[in-house]
Structure formats: structure tokens, C-alpha cells
Amino acid sequence: MRQVLAMSAFIFSSAAGAAEPATHVFKADGKTLPYRLLKPADTEAGKKYPLVIFLHGAGERGVDNKKQLVWFWNDKKPSVMTRPEVAAAKAFVVVPQCPDGKKFVEVPWEKGSYKSPEISEPLKLTLALTDSLLKDLPIDADRVYIVGMSMGGYGALDAVQRRPELFAACVPICGAGDPSKAKDIAHVPVWAFHGDADGAVPVSGSRDIIDALKKAGAEPKYTEYPKVGHNSWSPAFEDKEFWNWIFAQKRKPKK
């Protein structure tokens, strides 16, 4: 796959004291994927740093390279990407945008768990983008993390199930996966979140993958919020252990 990084960055100071993630477009085999990239404020020569991949939900799809930041970035107050834990880790953060009419995993969300279909174009491009960033930036290959919410929660699990050797941890929020693949990712730390009153993505999706991982010998974390609907990402992002747990994980070899 031929890969080209095309960039048109605009960066300005935010009220939160950080620079807005720069706009980029990844190109491969005639396909394009808009994305935003947050770089550490400063890095040291010879050192490598974590990479966090954020996969957004269905409502943030498009080609404007802006909507996908809705839940991750706010230029008026501290937000997910400006958390002190992210700054302390000096992490790179990438947020690709899935186009309208497509999904990170081409399955019906209302059914929860699924049997893996052919990889979707947006997810294929996201994985190719990740490979490219690993080559071009000082990223620690043992500390690549993927976090997804709703449609992106499906995508996060699907990415790990397709490339289990790539990721150090996976955080699917109100998502679902293919339980039959649990044995393939049992070595990857997973922390899933879901609201038990979710009317968009059934809570069974998270319960199924967690149960399958446990049966495969894994020790996943699972937080289920009582009387919480689809938006389980807001309380998840506010969990005081969220970032500490993520950045403590390092890639493990498959047993």
C-alpha cells in the first residue's frame, strides 16, 4: 500500500493552554482519511512516546475534519485531549474521521456482538495511518493504545482483533466485538465501559466480549454504569483511573 501524508495544519492557542490538534489527510491507494494529530509540547531527542488513537461515534462522521473532535477537544475548557495525564505522558493523539455513510465496522449496531465482516475502508485506512505514524514519529511501538466510543467502540475492538500484535491496550466504550475472536486478543489489556440503559448499542455487546475474554484466560476490566443510556463515554473519560490505567499498559507478546 503506497502511503502519503498530506498536511494542512492550523494551530492556535486554546483557552486550555494547549494547541489545537493539527489537520492532516492520510492518502493511500487513491483513498483519503482526514485526521487530527496532537503532538507533545516538547520531546527529547532519542526518546519515544505513547500513541493514543481515538475513534469517534456515528454522529461525528463527515469530511470536514472537525466534527470528530466534538467529544475529545474543546478550545474553551480542559477536555479529554488536554488532560494533565496526557501532557505528562507526552503522548501523541490521533483522531481519524470516518466519512458519512460508512462505519468503522460494517455491522448493525442495534444487534451488539457480531461475526467479523470484511474490514471496513475507514478502519483499514486507520490501521495504515497508524503504521505510517510509527515510522515517521518518535512513537513507542510498545505503547500504542486505541479508544473508541459507540461506532468507534466497535472499531476499537475490531482493530485489535485484526491486529492483536499492534496494541498495548484497548478501551471500547458502549461498543461490541466478535466474541469468537477473544482468544486472539486475550493478551491485550481491555477496559470496557457501557451504560445498562443504552438504547442504541445493547449492553450485551460489552458483556459478551468481556465474558468471552475471561473464558479465554484474560483479565479484562469492565465498568457498567447503572441507569446510564448511550452516553457512557462522559463518565468514562472522567474516571480518575482512566488515563493512569491506559498509560501503565505495555504491549505483551501473545501466549
Phi, psi and omega per residue, in radians:
M1 nan 2.099 3.090
R2 -1.327 2.387 -3.048
Q3 -2.223 2.365 3.111
V4 -2.364 2.365 3.040
L5 -1.781 1.950 3.088
A6 -1.843 2.311 -3.006
M7 -2.272 2.479 2.970
S8 -2.464 1.445 -2.971
A9 -1.457 2.404 2.893
F10 -2.291 2.209 -3.045
I11 -2.276 2.342 3.048
F12 -2.518 2.776 -3.115
S13 -1.274 2.390 3.122
S14 -1.780 2.897 3.105
A15 -1.134 -0.373 3.132
A16 -1.426 -0.032 3.065
G17 1.532 0.248 3.136
A18 -2.250 2.886 -3.137
A19 -1.554 2.456 3.113
E20 -1.095 2.438 3.118
P21 -0.966 2.331 -3.075
A22 -1.236 2.567 3.113
T23 -1.475 2.383 3.114
H24 -2.484 2.852 2.995
V25 -2.338 2.157 3.088
F26 -1.598 2.357 3.141
K27 -2.180 2.360 3.091
A28 -2.719 2.245 3.097
D29 0.883 0.719 3.087
G30 1.389 0.041 3.123
K31 -1.862 2.674 -3.139
T32 -2.230 2.645 3.114
L33 -2.442 1.903 3.063
P34 -1.197 2.547 3.061
Y35 -2.738 2.785 3.042
R36 -1.940 2.522 -3.126
L37 -2.286 2.117 3.038
L38 -1.747 2.174 3.123
K39 -1.852 2.660 3.075
P40 -1.027 2.608 -3.136
A41 -1.066 -0.610 3.084
D42 -2.667 2.544 3.102
T43 -2.273 2.784 3.140
E44 -1.876 2.414 3.139
A45 -1.008 2.326 3.103
G46 1.548 -0.175 3.125
K47 -1.732 2.689 3.100
K48 -2.142 2.688 -2.953
Y49 -2.308 2.794 -3.115
P50 -1.156 2.765 3.024
L51 -2.195 2.237 3.057
V52 -1.970 2.214 3.083
I53 -1.826 2.146 3.082
F54 -1.818 2.224 3.039
L55 -1.941 2.121 -3.041
H56 -1.406 3.116 3.117
G57 -1.616 3.128 -3.044
A58 -1.100 -0.572 -3.084
G59 -1.219 -0.215 -3.099
E60 -1.826 0.221 3.114
R61 -1.207 2.731 3.113
G62 2.676 -2.864 3.116
V63 -2.281 0.212 -3.094
D64 -1.413 -0.191 -3.132
N65 0.999 0.656 -3.118
K66 -2.447 -0.806 -3.046
K67 -1.048 -0.501 -3.083
Q68 -1.175 -0.187 3.138
L69 -1.556 -0.111 -2.989
V70 -0.818 -0.833 -3.060
W71 -1.648 -0.075 -3.040
F72 -1.942 -0.414 -3.019
W73 -2.406 2.411 3.080
N74 -2.486 2.177 -3.073
D75 -1.485 0.057 -3.112
K76 -1.960 -0.268 -3.134
K77 -2.701 2.844 3.099
P78 -0.985 2.469 -3.087
S79 -2.439 -3.036 -3.056
V80 -0.932 -0.805 -3.055
M81 -1.385 -0.170 3.108
T82 -1.925 0.270 3.086
R83 -1.053 2.517 -3.115
P84 -1.041 -0.495 3.132
E85 -1.140 -0.645 3.128
V86 -1.177 -0.761 3.123
A87 -1.128 -0.710 -3.125
A88 -1.135 -0.627 3.123
A89 -1.369 -0.196 -3.066
K90 0.914 0.844 -3.051
A91 -1.461 2.531 2.880
F92 -1.438 2.447 3.116
V93 -2.287 2.243 -3.140
V94 -2.128 2.373 -3.123
V95 -2.255 1.647 3.095
P96 -1.307 2.763 3.111
Q97 -2.019 2.117 3.077
C98 -1.343 2.337 -3.112
P99 -1.255 2.782 3.066
D100 -0.980 2.483 3.068
G101 1.448 -0.066 3.118
K102 -2.106 2.953 -3.134
K103 -2.357 2.760 3.015
F104 -1.214 -0.491 3.002
V105 -2.392 2.161 -3.051
E106 -1.447 1.278 3.095
V107 -2.441 2.763 3.099
P108 -1.291 2.159 -3.064
W109 -1.139 -0.585 -3.030
E110 -1.209 -0.161 -3.127
K111 -1.697 -0.152 3.114
G112 1.296 -2.175 -3.080
S113 -0.985 2.696 -3.042
Y114 -2.630 2.933 2.960
K115 -1.705 2.283 -2.986
S116 -0.982 2.155 3.021
P117 -1.502 -3.038 3.011
E118 -1.089 2.521 -3.121
I119 -1.015 2.412 -3.139
S120 -1.310 2.732 3.131
E121 -1.076 -0.801 3.138
P122 -1.067 -0.671 -3.138
L123 -1.262 -0.654 3.092
K124 -1.059 -0.745 3.111
L125 -1.184 -0.648 3.121
T126 -1.085 -0.735 3.122
L127 -1.194 -0.662 3.085
A128 -1.160 -0.680 3.075
L129 -1.064 -0.761 3.129
T130 -1.042 -0.783 3.105
D131 -1.042 -0.690 -3.127
S132 -1.181 -0.739 3.119
L133 -1.107 -0.644 3.113
L134 -1.093 -0.542 3.122
K135 -1.385 -0.610 -2.959
D136 -1.678 -0.345 -3.049
L137 -2.112 2.771 3.123
P138 -1.348 1.225 -3.096
I139 -1.806 2.382 3.085
D140 -1.356 1.942 -3.092
A141 -1.106 -0.282 3.122
D142 -1.593 0.043 -3.111
R143 -2.382 1.012 3.077
V144 -1.844 2.088 -3.042
Y145 -2.071 2.568 3.097
I146 -2.246 2.267 -3.112
V147 -2.202 2.305 3.134
G148 -2.467 2.583 3.123
M149 -2.145 2.315 3.116
S150 1.016 -2.051 3.067
M151 -0.927 -0.648 3.105
G152 -1.252 -0.427 3.047
G153 -1.165 -0.675 2.994
Y154 -1.053 -0.814 -3.090
G155 -1.106 -0.659 -3.132
A156 -1.093 -0.834 3.125
L157 -1.160 -0.681 -3.122
D158 -1.145 -0.674 3.120
A159 -1.084 -0.767 -3.135
V160 -1.192 -0.652 3.139
Q161 -1.189 -0.470 3.119
R162 -1.559 -0.512 -3.118
R163 -2.301 1.102 -3.059
P164 -1.127 -0.321 3.140
E165 -1.417 -0.170 -3.010
L166 -1.559 -0.577 -2.895
F167 -1.825 2.536 3.081
A168 -1.630 -0.360 3.116
A169 -2.923 2.715 3.141
C170 -2.359 2.294 3.114
V171 -2.169 1.622 3.082
P172 -1.568 2.165 -3.131
I173 -1.944 2.170 -3.061
C174 0.743 0.891 3.122
G175 -2.130 -2.755 3.123
A176 -2.870 2.888 -3.136
G177 -2.508 -2.920 3.092
D178 -1.785 1.780 -3.086
P179 -1.000 -0.464 -3.130
S180 -1.190 -0.258 3.137
K181 -1.668 0.039 -3.036
A182 -0.987 -0.677 -3.118
K183 -1.103 -0.475 -3.121
D184 -1.312 -0.365 -3.079
I185 -2.097 0.276 -3.085
A186 -1.065 -0.401 -3.128
H187 -1.498 -0.124 -3.113
V188 -1.657 2.110 3.097
P189 -1.046 2.290 -3.128
V190 -2.224 2.350 2.977
W191 -2.238 1.909 -3.117
A192 -1.766 2.602 3.090
F193 -2.262 2.550 3.085
H194 -2.856 2.624 3.000
G195 -1.659 2.403 -3.069
D196 -1.324 -0.128 3.105
A197 -1.916 0.394 -3.124
D198 -1.129 2.114 3.141
G199 -1.717 -0.055 -3.116
A200 -1.791 -0.827 3.091
V201 -2.131 2.019 -3.060
P202 -1.056 2.458 -3.140
V203 -1.074 -0.352 3.102
S204 -1.033 -0.483 3.132
G205 -1.050 -0.791 3.106
S206 -1.276 -0.724 -3.138
R207 -1.058 -0.712 -3.105
D208 -1.099 -0.817 -3.075
I209 -1.239 -0.609 3.103
I210 -1.146 -0.782 3.111
D211 -1.082 -0.724 -3.134
A212 -1.142 -0.683 3.121
L213 -1.137 -0.724 3.119
K214 -1.102 -0.714 3.114
K215 -1.136 -0.470 3.131
A216 -1.481 0.035 3.093
G217 1.686 0.063 -3.134
A218 -1.457 2.946 3.093
E219 -2.219 1.177 -3.112
P220 -1.253 2.743 2.996
K221 -1.701 2.543 3.120
Y222 -2.533 2.206 3.082
T223 -2.060 2.057 3.117
E224 -2.011 2.131 -3.079
Y225 -1.591 2.119 3.122
P226 -1.231 2.415 3.091
K227 1.057 0.435 3.076
V228 -1.876 2.353 -3.133
G229 -1.465 -2.433 -3.013
H230 -1.184 -0.615 -3.100
N231 -1.389 1.391 3.019
S232 -1.698 -0.048 -3.137
W233 -1.306 -0.583 -3.139
S234 -1.078 -0.900 3.082
P235 -1.157 -0.539 3.115
A236 -1.105 -0.826 -3.125
F237 -1.119 -0.438 -3.136
E238 -1.535 -0.148 3.137
D239 -1.061 2.209 -3.038
K240 -1.124 -0.341 -3.136
E241 -1.691 -0.080 -3.037
F242 -0.902 -1.059 -3.074
W243 -1.304 -0.622 3.127
N244 -1.038 -0.731 3.134
W245 -1.153 -0.817 -3.107
I246 -0.999 -0.943 -3.033
F247 -1.253 -0.202 3.077
A248 -1.426 -0.226 -3.073
Q249 -1.492 2.502 3.036
K250 -2.303 2.606 -3.078
R251 -0.992 2.354 -3.136
K252 -2.005 2.512 3.072
P253 -1.235 2.593 3.100
K254 -1.217 2.356 -3.118
K255 -1.370 nan nan
